[in-house]
Structures are given as structure tokens and as C-alpha cells.
Amino acid sequence: MAVPKRKTSRANTRTRRSQWKTSATTLTTCPHCGQPTRPHTACPSCGTYKGRYYASAERSEFEAR
């Protein structure tokens, strides 16, 4: 197994890690209520996904804190 001969400097480590970037979340509109929601998940405002209603996915005012 290969082992590095020297410690990687902070500058080299941070330069390499500077390319690790996150991308913005893709949003789609809910066909039922029209609110923006993430794809392939139940709508947090109305709780529907693919024509079905999921009560556990619906956001409440108390839970949003």
C-alpha cells in the first residue's frame, strides 16, 4: 500500500478542497397547490405526492420552529 513520504501542506490541502462546492437545490412546483417543492418528495405545504396524500409530510406551525 502506498504511503505519502511527506505531510501535505495546509495550502495544498485547502487548494484541493476549494473545488468542493455544493449546488443549489432543484425546485419544482407542486401540481396540487403550486408551491415550490423538491422533486421526488411529498409537498411540505399540502402533503401530496403523485396524487396521494401523506399526512406525515405536511408541515405544521409548531414543527416549523
mmCIF file as Biopython writes it, N, C-alpha, C and O atoms, coordinates in Angstrom:
data_model
#
loop_
_atom_site.group_PDB
_atom_site.id
_atom_site.type_symbol
_atom_site.label_atom_id
_atom_site.label_alt_id
_atom_site.label_comp_id
_atom_site.label_asym_id
_atom_site.label_entity_id
_atom_site.label_seq_id
_atom_site.pdbx_PDB_ins_code
_atom_site.Cartn_x
_atom_site.Cartn_y
_atom_site.Cartn_z
_atom_site.occupancy
_atom_site.B_iso_or_equiv
_atom_site.auth_seq_id
_atom_site.auth_asym_id
_atom_site.pdbx_PDB_model_num
ATOM 1   N N  . MET A ? 1  ? 0.837   -1.180 0.000  1.0 0.0 1  A 1 
ATOM 2   C CA . MET A ? 1  ? 0.000   0.000  0.000  1.0 0.0 1  A 1 
ATOM 3   C C  . MET A ? 1  ? 0.882   1.244  0.000  1.0 0.0 1  A 1 
ATOM 4   O O  . MET A ? 1  ? 1.840   1.323  0.769  1.0 0.0 1  A 1 
ATOM 5   N N  . ALA A ? 2  ? 0.570   2.207  -0.849 1.0 0.0 2  A 1 
ATOM 6   C CA . ALA A ? 2  ? 1.379   3.414  -0.961 1.0 0.0 2  A 1 
ATOM 7   C C  . ALA A ? 2  ? 1.127   4.340  0.222  1.0 0.0 2  A 1 
ATOM 8   O O  . ALA A ? 2  ? -0.010  4.551  0.641  1.0 0.0 2  A 1 
ATOM 9   N N  . VAL A ? 3  ? 2.217   4.883  0.744  1.0 0.0 3  A 1 
ATOM 10  C CA . VAL A ? 3  ? 2.154   5.806  1.870  1.0 0.0 3  A 1 
ATOM 11  C C  . VAL A ? 3  ? 2.859   7.089  1.463  1.0 0.0 3  A 1 
ATOM 12  O O  . VAL A ? 3  ? 3.945   7.020  0.888  1.0 0.0 3  A 1 
ATOM 13  N N  . PRO A ? 4  ? 2.281   8.272  1.738  1.0 0.0 4  A 1 
ATOM 14  C CA . PRO A ? 4  ? 2.958   9.508  1.360  1.0 0.0 4  A 1 
ATOM 15  C C  . PRO A ? 4  ? 4.258   9.706  2.148  1.0 0.0 4  A 1 
ATOM 16  O O  . PRO A ? 4  ? 4.332   9.384  3.333  1.0 0.0 4  A 1 
ATOM 17  N N  . LYS A ? 5  ? 5.279   10.240 1.471  1.0 0.0 5  A 1 
ATOM 18  C CA . LYS A ? 5  ? 6.558   10.457 2.134  1.0 0.0 5  A 1 
ATOM 19  C C  . LYS A ? 5  ? 6.543   11.681 3.029  1.0 0.0 5  A 1 
ATOM 20  O O  . LYS A ? 5  ? 7.212   11.706 4.062  1.0 0.0 5  A 1 
ATOM 21  N N  . ARG A ? 6  ? 5.775   12.708 2.633  1.0 0.0 6  A 1 
ATOM 22  C CA . ARG A ? 6  ? 5.748   13.947 3.404  1.0 0.0 6  A 1 
ATOM 23  C C  . ARG A ? 6  ? 4.309   14.358 3.702  1.0 0.0 6  A 1 
ATOM 24  O O  . ARG A ? 6  ? 3.363   13.953 3.026  1.0 0.0 6  A 1 
ATOM 25  N N  . LYS A ? 7  ? 4.187   15.178 4.738  1.0 0.0 7  A 1 
ATOM 26  C CA . LYS A ? 7  ? 2.894   15.717 5.107  1.0 0.0 7  A 1 
ATOM 27  C C  . LYS A ? 7  ? 2.453   16.732 4.054  1.0 0.0 7  A 1 
ATOM 28  O O  . LYS A ? 7  ? 3.251   17.549 3.595  1.0 0.0 7  A 1 
ATOM 29  N N  . THR A ? 8  ? 1.167   16.673 3.675  1.0 0.0 8  A 1 
ATOM 30  C CA . THR A ? 8  ? 0.622   17.641 2.727  1.0 0.0 8  A 1 
ATOM 31  C C  . THR A ? 8  ? 0.416   18.968 3.441  1.0 0.0 8  A 1 
ATOM 32  O O  . THR A ? 8  ? -0.188  19.012 4.513  1.0 0.0 8  A 1 
ATOM 33  N N  . SER A ? 9  ? 0.913   20.041 2.855  1.0 0.0 9  A 1 
ATOM 34  C CA . SER A ? 9  ? 0.813   21.354 3.498  1.0 0.0 9  A 1 
ATOM 35  C C  . SER A ? 9  ? -0.637  21.828 3.560  1.0 0.0 9  A 1 
ATOM 36  O O  . SER A ? 9  ? -1.499  21.334 2.834  1.0 0.0 9  A 1 
ATOM 37  N N  . ARG A ? 10 ? -0.886  22.791 4.438  1.0 0.0 10 A 1 
ATOM 38  C CA . ARG A ? 10 ? -2.233  23.349 4.554  1.0 0.0 10 A 1 
ATOM 39  C C  . ARG A ? 10 ? -2.673  24.013 3.266  1.0 0.0 10 A 1 
ATOM 40  O O  . ARG A ? 10 ? -3.835  23.909 2.874  1.0 0.0 10 A 1 
ATOM 41  N N  . ALA A ? 11 ? -1.750  24.697 2.606  1.0 0.0 11 A 1 
ATOM 42  C CA . ALA A ? 11 ? -2.094  25.398 1.367  1.0 0.0 11 A 1 
ATOM 43  C C  . ALA A ? 11 ? -2.525  24.410 0.285  1.0 0.0 11 A 1 
ATOM 44  O O  . ALA A ? 11 ? -3.511  24.644 -0.414 1.0 0.0 11 A 1 
ATOM 45  N N  . ASN A ? 12 ? -1.794  23.314 0.147  1.0 0.0 12 A 1 
ATOM 46  C CA . ASN A ? 12 ? -2.164  22.319 -0.863 1.0 0.0 12 A 1 
ATOM 47  C C  . ASN A ? 12 ? -3.487  21.646 -0.522 1.0 0.0 12 A 1 
ATOM 48  O O  . ASN A ? 12 ? -4.306  21.400 -1.407 1.0 0.0 12 A 1 
ATOM 49  N N  . THR A ? 13 ? -3.695  21.351 0.747  1.0 0.0 13 A 1 
ATOM 50  C CA . THR A ? 13 ? -4.943  20.723 1.165  1.0 0.0 13 A 1 
ATOM 51  C C  . THR A ? 13 ? -6.118  21.646 0.905  1.0 0.0 13 A 1 
ATOM 52  O O  . THR A ? 13 ? -7.138  21.219 0.365  1.0 0.0 13 A 1 
ATOM 53  N N  . ARG A ? 14 ? -5.983  22.911 1.285  1.0 0.0 14 A 1 
ATOM 54  C CA . ARG A ? 14 ? -7.075  23.858 1.112  1.0 0.0 14 A 1 
ATOM 55  C C  . ARG A ? 14 ? -7.313  24.194 -0.356 1.0 0.0 14 A 1 
ATOM 56  O O  . ARG A ? 14 ? -8.449  24.451 -0.753 1.0 0.0 14 A 1 
ATOM 57  N N  . THR A ? 15 ? -6.263  24.197 -1.161 1.0 0.0 15 A 1 
ATOM 58  C CA . THR A ? 15 ? -6.428  24.429 -2.598 1.0 0.0 15 A 1 
ATOM 59  C C  . THR A ? 15 ? -7.220  23.291 -3.231 1.0 0.0 15 A 1 
ATOM 60  O O  . THR A ? 15 ? -8.084  23.519 -4.078 1.0 0.0 15 A 1 
ATOM 61  N N  . ARG A ? 16 ? -6.924  22.088 -2.821 1.0 0.0 16 A 1 
ATOM 62  C CA . ARG A ? 16 ? -7.652  20.928 -3.347 1.0 0.0 16 A 1 
ATOM 63  C C  . ARG A ? 16 ? -9.112  20.954 -2.896 1.0 0.0 16 A 1 
ATOM 64  O O  . ARG A ? 16 ? -10.013 20.663 -3.683 1.0 0.0 16 A 1 
ATOM 65  N N  . ARG A ? 17 ? -9.340  21.296 -1.649 1.0 0.0 17 A 1 
ATOM 66  C CA . ARG A ? 17 ? -10.700 21.306 -1.124 1.0 0.0 17 A 1 
ATOM 67  C C  . ARG A ? 17 ? -11.522 22.492 -1.607 1.0 0.0 17 A 1 
ATOM 68  O O  . ARG A ? 17 ? -12.743 22.493 -1.452 1.0 0.0 17 A 1 
ATOM 69  N N  . SER A ? 18 ? -10.890 23.488 -2.181 1.0 0.0 18 A 1 
ATOM 70  C CA . SER A ? 18 ? -11.633 24.660 -2.649 1.0 0.0 18 A 1 
ATOM 71  C C  . SER A ? 18 ? -12.547 24.318 -3.819 1.0 0.0 18 A 1 
ATOM 72  O O  . SER A ? 18 ? -13.452 25.090 -4.136 1.0 0.0 18 A 1 
ATOM 73  N N  . GLN A ? 19 ? -12.328 23.188 -4.459 1.0 0.0 19 A 1 
ATOM 74  C CA . GLN A ? 19 ? -13.151 22.776 -5.581 1.0 0.0 19 A 1 
ATOM 75  C C  . GLN A ? 19 ? -14.419 22.055 -5.132 1.0 0.0 19 A 1 
ATOM 76  O O  . GLN A ? 19 ? -15.302 21.799 -5.950 1.0 0.0 19 A 1 
ATOM 77  N N  . TRP A ? 20 ? -14.524 21.722 -3.835 1.0 0.0 20 A 1 
ATOM 78  C CA . TRP A ? 20 ? -15.708 21.048 -3.310 1.0 0.0 20 A 1 
ATOM 79  C C  . TRP A ? 20 ? -16.789 22.084 -3.114 1.0 0.0 20 A 1 
ATOM 80  O O  . TRP A ? 20 ? -16.756 22.843 -2.145 1.0 0.0 20 A 1 
ATOM 81  N N  . LYS A ? 21 ? -17.742 22.125 -4.016 1.0 0.0 21 A 1 
ATOM 82  C CA . LYS A ? 21 ? -18.806 23.114 -3.936 1.0 0.0 21 A 1 
ATOM 83  C C  . LYS A ? 21 ? -20.154 22.408 -3.952 1.0 0.0 21 A 1 
ATOM 84  O O  . LYS A ? 21 ? -20.309 21.347 -4.558 1.0 0.0 21 A 1 
ATOM 85  N N  . THR A ? 22 ? -21.107 23.001 -3.289 1.0 0.0 22 A 1 
ATOM 86  C CA . THR A ? 22 ? -22.459 22.462 -3.322 1.0 0.0 22 A 1 
ATOM 87  C C  . THR A ? 22 ? -23.244 23.176 -4.410 1.0 0.0 22 A 1 
ATOM 88  O O  . THR A ? 22 ? -22.929 24.306 -4.782 1.0 0.0 22 A 1 
ATOM 89  N N  . SER A ? 23 ? -24.249 22.514 -4.905 1.0 0.0 23 A 1 
ATOM 90  C CA . SER A ? 23 ? -25.106 23.125 -5.915 1.0 0.0 23 A 1 
ATOM 91  C C  . SER A ? 23 ? -26.452 23.466 -5.283 1.0 0.0 23 A 1 
ATOM 92  O O  . SER A ? 23 ? -26.852 22.862 -4.287 1.0 0.0 23 A 1 
ATOM 93  N N  . ALA A ? 24 ? -27.129 24.416 -5.858 1.0 0.0 24 A 1 
ATOM 94  C CA . ALA A ? 24 ? -28.436 24.825 -5.342 1.0 0.0 24 A 1 
ATOM 95  C C  . ALA A ? 24 ? -29.442 23.697 -5.540 1.0 0.0 24 A 1 
ATOM 96  O O  . ALA A ? 24 ? -29.384 22.971 -6.533 1.0 0.0 24 A 1 
ATOM 97  N N  . THR A ? 25 ? -30.356 23.557 -4.597 1.0 0.0 25 A 1 
ATOM 98  C CA . THR A ? 25 ? -31.374 22.519 -4.670 1.0 0.0 25 A 1 
ATOM 99  C C  . THR A ? 25 ? -32.334 22.805 -5.817 1.0 0.0 25 A 1 
ATOM 100 O O  . THR A ? 25 ? -32.780 23.939 -5.994 1.0 0.0 25 A 1 
ATOM 101 N N  . THR A ? 26 ? -32.646 21.782 -6.588 1.0 0.0 26 A 1 
ATOM 102 C CA . THR A ? 26 ? -33.596 21.913 -7.679 1.0 0.0 26 A 1 
ATOM 103 C C  . THR A ? 26 ? -35.012 21.957 -7.106 1.0 0.0 26 A 1 
ATOM 104 O O  . THR A ? 26 ? -35.368 21.136 -6.260 1.0 0.0 26 A 1 
ATOM 105 N N  . LEU A ? 27 ? -35.797 22.892 -7.557 1.0 0.0 27 A 1 
ATOM 106 C CA . LEU A ? 27 ? -37.174 23.011 -7.085 1.0 0.0 27 A 1 
ATOM 107 C C  . LEU A ? 27 ? -38.137 22.853 -8.248 1.0 0.0 27 A 1 
ATOM 108 O O  . LEU A ? 27 ? -37.873 23.318 -9.357 1.0 0.0 27 A 1 
ATOM 109 N N  . THR A ? 28 ? -39.256 22.191 -7.983 1.0 0.0 28 A 1 
ATOM 110 C CA . THR A ? 28 ? -40.342 22.079 -8.939 1.0 0.0 28 A 1 
ATOM 111 C C  . THR A ? 28 ? -41.609 22.605 -8.274 1.0 0.0 28 A 1 
ATOM 112 O O  . THR A ? 28 ? -41.644 22.778 -7.056 1.0 0.0 28 A 1 
ATOM 113 N N  . THR A ? 29 ? -42.628 22.856 -9.048 1.0 0.0 29 A 1 
ATOM 114 C CA . THR A ? 29 ? -43.881 23.331 -8.469 1.0 0.0 29 A 1 
ATOM 115 C C  . THR A ? 29 ? -44.803 22.145 -8.219 1.0 0.0 29 A 1 
ATOM 116 O O  . THR A ? 29 ? -44.867 21.214 -9.021 1.0 0.0 29 A 1 
ATOM 117 N N  . CYS A ? 30 ? -45.502 22.189 -7.119 1.0 0.0 30 A 1 
ATOM 118 C CA . CYS A ? 30 ? -46.458 21.141 -6.768 1.0 0.0 30 A 1 
ATOM 119 C C  . CYS A ? 30 ? -47.668 21.261 -7.688 1.0 0.0 30 A 1 
ATOM 120 O O  . CYS A ? 30 ? -48.233 22.348 -7.804 1.0 0.0 30 A 1 
ATOM 121 N N  . PRO A ? 31 ? -48.086 20.175 -8.347 1.0 0.0 31 A 1 
ATOM 122 C CA . PRO A ? 31 ? -49.254 20.266 -9.234 1.0 0.0 31 A 1 
ATOM 123 C C  . PRO A ? 31 ? -50.561 20.482 -8.469 1.0 0.0 31 A 1 
ATOM 124 O O  . PRO A ? 31 ? -51.546 20.937 -9.051 1.0 0.0 31 A 1 
ATOM 125 N N  . HIS A ? 32 ? -50.582 20.165 -7.186 1.0 0.0 32 A 1 
ATOM 126 C CA . HIS A ? 32 ? -51.813 20.290 -6.396 1.0 0.0 32 A 1 
ATOM 127 C C  . HIS A ? 32 ? -52.004 21.705 -5.849 1.0 0.0 32 A 1 
ATOM 128 O O  . HIS A ? 32 ? -53.082 22.285 -5.980 1.0 0.0 32 A 1 
ATOM 129 N N  . CYS A ? 33 ? -50.936 22.267 -5.224 1.0 0.0 33 A 1 
ATOM 130 C CA . CYS A ? 33 ? -51.088 23.576 -4.577 1.0 0.0 33 A 1 
ATOM 131 C C  . CYS A ? 33 ? -50.239 24.670 -5.227 1.0 0.0 33 A 1 
ATOM 132 O O  . CYS A ? 33 ? -50.459 25.849 -4.952 1.0 0.0 33 A 1 
ATOM 133 N N  . GLY A ? 34 ? -49.275 24.315 -6.081 1.0 0.0 34 A 1 
ATOM 134 C CA . GLY A ? 34 ? -48.475 25.311 -6.778 1.0 0.0 34 A 1 
ATOM 135 C C  . GLY A ? 34 ? -47.277 25.833 -6.004 1.0 0.0 34 A 1 
ATOM 136 O O  . GLY A ? 34 ? -46.564 26.705 -6.500 1.0 0.0 34 A 1 
ATOM 137 N N  . GLN A ? 35 ? -47.037 25.325 -4.805 1.0 0.0 35 A 1 
ATOM 138 C CA . GLN A ? 35 ? -45.892 25.761 -4.010 1.0 0.0 35 A 1 
ATOM 139 C C  . GLN A ? 35 ? -44.612 25.082 -4.513 1.0 0.0 35 A 1 
ATOM 140 O O  . GLN A ? 35 ? -44.675 23.968 -5.033 1.0 0.0 35 A 1 
ATOM 141 N N  . PRO A ? 36 ? -43.452 25.736 -4.364 1.0 0.0 36 A 1 
ATOM 142 C CA . PRO A ? 36 ? -42.193 25.083 -4.765 1.0 0.0 36 A 1 
ATOM 143 C C  . PRO A ? 36 ? -41.853 23.941 -3.812 1.0 0.0 36 A 1 
ATOM 144 O O  . PRO A ? 36 ? -41.994 24.071 -2.596 1.0 0.0 36 A 1 
ATOM 145 N N  . THR A ? 37 ? -41.407 22.827 -4.374 1.0 0.0 37 A 1 
ATOM 146 C CA . THR A ? 37 ? -41.059 21.652 -3.590 1.0 0.0 37 A 1 
ATOM 147 C C  . THR A ? 37 ? -39.914 20.925 -4.259 1.0 0.0 37 A 1 
ATOM 148 O O  . THR A ? 37 ? -39.677 21.105 -5.454 1.0 0.0 37 A 1 
ATOM 149 N N  . ARG A ? 38 ? -39.196 20.098 -3.499 1.0 0.0 38 A 1 
ATOM 150 C CA . ARG A ? 38 ? -38.108 19.321 -4.070 1.0 0.0 38 A 1 
ATOM 151 C C  . ARG A ? 38 ? -38.682 18.161 -4.877 1.0 0.0 38 A 1 
ATOM 152 O O  . ARG A ? 38 ? -39.726 17.621 -4.511 1.0 0.0 38 A 1 
ATOM 153 N N  . PRO A ? 39 ? -38.025 17.767 -5.963 1.0 0.0 39 A 1 
ATOM 154 C CA . PRO A ? 39 ? -38.548 16.664 -6.771 1.0 0.0 39 A 1 
ATOM 155 C C  . PRO A ? 39 ? -38.463 15.330 -6.026 1.0 0.0 39 A 1 
ATOM 156 O O  . PRO A ? 39 ? -37.568 15.129 -5.205 1.0 0.0 39 A 1 
ATOM 157 N N  . HIS A ? 40 ? -39.383 14.434 -6.309 1.0 0.0 40 A 1 
ATOM 158 C CA . HIS A ? 40 ? -39.448 13.069 -5.771 1.0 0.0 40 A 1 
ATOM 159 C C  . HIS A ? 40 ? -39.676 13.051 -4.264 1.0 0.0 40 A 1 
ATOM 160 O O  . HIS A ? 40 ? -39.311 12.077 -3.605 1.0 0.0 40 A 1 
ATOM 161 N N  . THR A ? 41 ? -40.270 14.102 -3.702 1.0 0.0 41 A 1 
ATOM 162 C CA . THR A ? 41 ? -40.632 14.127 -2.291 1.0 0.0 41 A 1 
ATOM 163 C C  . THR A ? 41 ? -42.048 14.661 -2.160 1.0 0.0 41 A 1 
ATOM 164 O O  . THR A ? 41 ? -42.551 15.338 -3.056 1.0 0.0 41 A 1 
ATOM 165 N N  . ALA A ? 42 ? -42.680 14.358 -1.050 1.0 0.0 42 A 1 
ATOM 166 C CA . ALA A ? 42 ? -44.030 14.869 -0.807 1.0 0.0 42 A 1 
ATOM 167 C C  . ALA A ? 42 ? -43.959 16.368 -0.556 1.0 0.0 42 A 1 
ATOM 168 O O  . ALA A ? 42 ? -42.994 16.857 0.031  1.0 0.0 42 A 1 
ATOM 169 N N  . CYS A ? 43 ? -44.969 17.092 -0.994 1.0 0.0 43 A 1 
ATOM 170 C CA . CYS A ? 43 ? -45.018 18.545 -0.841 1.0 0.0 43 A 1 
ATOM 171 C C  . CYS A ? 43 ? -45.130 18.885 0.646  1.0 0.0 43 A 1 
ATOM 172 O O  . CYS A ? 43 ? -46.022 18.365 1.316  1.0 0.0 43 A 1 
ATOM 173 N N  . PRO A ? 44 ? -44.252 19.743 1.184  1.0 0.0 44 A 1 
ATOM 174 C CA . PRO A ? 44 ? -44.329 20.057 2.610  1.0 0.0 44 A 1 
ATOM 175 C C  . PRO A ? 44 ? -45.534 20.923 2.979  1.0 0.0 44 A 1 
ATOM 176 O O  . PRO A ? 44 ? -45.932 20.948 4.143  1.0 0.0 44 A 1 
ATOM 177 N N  . SER A ? 45 ? -46.122 21.633 2.015  1.0 0.0 45 A 1 
ATOM 178 C CA . SER A ? 45 ? -47.251 22.506 2.361  1.0 0.0 45 A 1 
ATOM 179 C C  . SER A ? 45 ? -48.596 21.780 2.305  1.0 0.0 45 A 1 
ATOM 180 O O  . SER A ? 45 ? -49.448 22.004 3.164  1.0 0.0 45 A 1 
ATOM 181 N N  . CYS A ? 46 ? -48.800 20.912 1.308  1.0 0.0 46 A 1 
ATOM 182 C CA . CYS A ? 46 ? -50.095 20.222 1.218  1.0 0.0 46 A 1 
ATOM 183 C C  . CYS A ? 46 ? -49.997 18.719 1.479  1.0 0.0 46 A 1 
ATOM 184 O O  . CYS A ? 46 ? -51.022 18.083 1.726  1.0 0.0 46 A 1 
ATOM 185 N N  . GLY A ? 47 ? -48.792 18.127 1.433  1.0 0.0 47 A 1 
ATOM 186 C CA . GLY A ? 47 ? -48.611 16.716 1.771  1.0 0.0 47 A 1 
ATOM 187 C C  . GLY A ? 47 ? -48.959 15.745 0.669  1.0 0.0 47 A 1 
ATOM 188 O O  . GLY A ? 47 ? -49.150 14.563 0.956  1.0 0.0 47 A 1 
ATOM 189 N N  . THR A ? 48 ? -49.054 16.182 -0.597 1.0 0.0 48 A 1 
ATOM 190 C CA . THR A ? 48 ? -49.380 15.262 -1.677 1.0 0.0 48 A 1 
ATOM 191 C C  . THR A ? 48 ? -48.132 14.893 -2.469 1.0 0.0 48 A 1 
ATOM 192 O O  . THR A ? 48 ? -47.193 15.681 -2.582 1.0 0.0 48 A 1 
ATOM 193 N N  . TYR A ? 49 ? -48.140 13.685 -3.011 1.0 0.0 49 A 1 
ATOM 194 C CA . TYR A ? 49 ? -47.068 13.224 -3.899 1.0 0.0 49 A 1 
ATOM 195 C C  . TYR A ? 49 ? -47.667 12.216 -4.861 1.0 0.0 49 A 1 
ATOM 196 O O  . TYR A ? 49 ? -48.225 11.203 -4.442 1.0 0.0 49 A 1 
ATOM 197 N N  . LYS A ? 50 ? -47.551 12.493 -6.142 1.0 0.0 50 A 1 
ATOM 198 C CA . LYS A ? 50 ? -48.087 11.635 -7.210 1.0 0.0 50 A 1 
ATOM 199 C C  . LYS A ? 50 ? -49.563 11.321 -7.000 1.0 0.0 50 A 1 
ATOM 200 O O  . LYS A ? 50 ? -49.995 10.181 -7.171 1.0 0.0 50 A 1 
ATOM 201 N N  . GLY A ? 51 ? -50.335 12.345 -6.627 1.0 0.0 51 A 1 
ATOM 202 C CA . GLY A ? 51 ? -51.767 12.193 -6.485 1.0 0.0 51 A 1 
ATOM 203 C C  . GLY A ? 51 ? -52.235 11.590 -5.180 1.0 0.0 51 A 1 
ATOM 204 O O  . GLY A ? 51 ? -53.439 11.423 -4.981 1.0 0.0 51 A 1 
ATOM 205 N N  . ARG A ? 52 ? -51.317 11.254 -4.279 1.0 0.0 52 A 1 
ATOM 206 C CA . ARG A ? 52 ? -51.688 10.681 -2.988 1.0 0.0 52 A 1 
ATOM 207 C C  . ARG A ? 52 ? -51.401 11.684 -1.878 1.0 0.0 52 A 1 
ATOM 208 O O  . ARG A ? 52 ? -50.535 12.548 -2.018 1.0 0.0 52 A 1 
ATOM 209 N N  . TYR A ? 53 ? -52.131 11.563 -0.780 1.0 0.0 53 A 1 
ATOM 210 C CA . TYR A ? 53 ? -51.985 12.462 0.357  1.0 0.0 53 A 1 
ATOM 211 C C  . TYR A ? 53 ? -51.213 11.754 1.465  1.0 0.0 53 A 1 
ATOM 212 O O  . TYR A ? 53 ? -51.552 10.636 1.853  1.0 0.0 53 A 1 
ATOM 213 N N  . TYR A ? 54 ? -50.170 12.417 1.971  1.0 0.0 54 A 1 
ATOM 214 C CA . TYR A ? 54 ? -49.370 11.892 3.068  1.0 0.0 54 A 1 
ATOM 215 C C  . TYR A ? 54 ? -49.420 12.890 4.220  1.0 0.0 54 A 1 
ATOM 216 O O  . TYR A ? 54 ? -48.835 13.970 4.138  1.0 0.0 54 A 1 
ATOM 217 N N  . ALA A ? 55 ? -50.122 12.526 5.294  1.0 0.0 55 A 1 
ATOM 218 C CA . ALA A ? 55 ? -50.307 13.438 6.424  1.0 0.0 55 A 1 
ATOM 219 C C  . ALA A ? 55 ? -48.992 13.672 7.160  1.0 0.0 55 A 1 
ATOM 220 O O  . ALA A ? 55 ? -48.787 14.754 7.711  1.0 0.0 55 A 1 
ATOM 221 N N  . SER A ? 56 ? -48.098 12.686 7.182  1.0 0.0 56 A 1 
ATOM 222 C CA . SER A ? 56 ? -46.845 12.838 7.916  1.0 0.0 56 A 1 
ATOM 223 C C  . SER A ? 56 ? -45.898 13.833 7.231  1.0 0.0 56 A 1 
ATOM 224 O O  . SER A ? 56 ? -44.992 14.359 7.877  1.0 0.0 56 A 1 
ATOM 225 N N  . ALA A ? 57 ? -46.092 14.095 5.951  1.0 0.0 57 A 1 
ATOM 226 C CA . ALA A ? 57 ? -45.221 15.006 5.219  1.0 0.0 57 A 1 
ATOM 227 C C  . ALA A ? 57 ? -45.661 16.453 5.355  1.0 0.0 57 A 1 
ATOM 228 O O  . ALA A ? 57 ? -44.888 17.359 5.045  1.0 0.0 57 A 1 
ATOM 229 N N  . GLU A ? 58 ? -46.879 16.691 5.810  1.0 0.0 58 A 1 
ATOM 230 C CA . GLU A ? 58 ? -47.405 18.049 5.895  1.0 0.0 58 A 1 
ATOM 231 C C  . GLU A ? 58 ? -46.783 18.785 7.071  1.0 0.0 58 A 1 
ATOM 232 O O  . GLU A ? 58 ? -46.695 18.242 8.173  1.0 0.0 58 A 1 
ATOM 233 N N  . ARG A ? 59 ? -46.350 20.025 6.839  1.0 0.0 59 A 1 
ATOM 234 C CA . ARG A ? 59 ? -45.725 20.842 7.866  1.0 0.0 59 A 1 
ATOM 235 C C  . ARG A ? 59 ? -46.785 21.482 8.753  1.0 0.0 59 A 1 
ATOM 236 O O  . ARG A ? 59 ? -47.831 21.913 8.267  1.0 0.0 59 A 1 
ATOM 237 N N  . SER A ? 60 ? -46.517 21.544 10.032 1.0 0.0 60 A 1 
ATOM 238 C CA . SER A ? 60 ? -47.400 22.249 10.943 1.0 0.0 60 A 1 
ATOM 239 C C  . SER A ? 60 ? -46.676 23.490 11.467 1.0 0.0 60 A 1 
ATOM 240 O O  . SER A ? 60 ? -45.456 23.587 11.340 1.0 0.0 60 A 1 
ATOM 241 N N  . GLU A ? 61 ? -47.398 24.426 12.045 1.0 0.0 61 A 1 
ATOM 242 C CA . GLU A ? 61 ? -46.802 25.655 12.561 1.0 0.0 61 A 1 
ATOM 243 C C  . GLU A ? 61 ? -45.885 25.372 13.740 1.0 0.0 61 A 1 
ATOM 244 O O  . GLU A ? 61 ? -44.845 26.016 13.878 1.0 0.0 61 A 1 
ATOM 245 N N  . PHE A ? 62 ? -46.249 24.426 14.589 1.0 0.0 62 A 1 
ATOM 246 C CA . PHE A ? 62 ? -45.441 24.099 15.756 1.0 0.0 62 A 1 
ATOM 247 C C  . PHE A ? 62 ? -44.123 23.451 15.350 1.0 0.0 62 A 1 
ATOM 248 O O  . PHE A ? 62 ? -43.087 23.709 15.964 1.0 0.0 62 A 1 
ATOM 249 N N  . GLU A ? 63 ? -44.157 22.615 14.322 1.0 0.0 63 A 1 
ATOM 250 C CA . GLU A ? 63 ? -42.978 21.868 13.888 1.0 0.0 63 A 1 
ATOM 251 C C  . GLU A ? 63 ? -41.968 22.743 13.165 1.0 0.0 63 A 1 
ATOM 252 O O  . GLU A ? 63 ? -40.784 22.406 13.127 1.0 0.0 63 A 1 
ATOM 253 N N  . ALA A ? 64 ? -42.401 23.853 12.592 1.0 0.0 64 A 1 
ATOM 254 C CA . ALA A ? 64 ? -41.533 24.697 11.783 1.0 0.0 64 A 1 
ATOM 255 C C  . ALA A ? 64 ? -40.529 25.491 12.609 1.0 0.0 64 A 1 
ATOM 256 O O  . ALA A ? 64 ? -39.608 26.072 12.035 1.0 0.0 64 A 1 
ATOM 257 N N  . ARG A ? 65 ? -40.667 25.540 13.923 1.0 0.0 65 A 1 
ATOM 258 C CA . ARG A ? 65 ? -39.751 26.301 14.776 1.0 0.0 65 A 1 
ATOM 259 C C  . ARG A ? 65 ? -38.414 25.753 14.803 1.0 0.0 65 A 1 
ATOM 260 O O  . ARG A ? 65 ? -37.539 26.293 15.480 1.0 0.0 65 A 1 
#
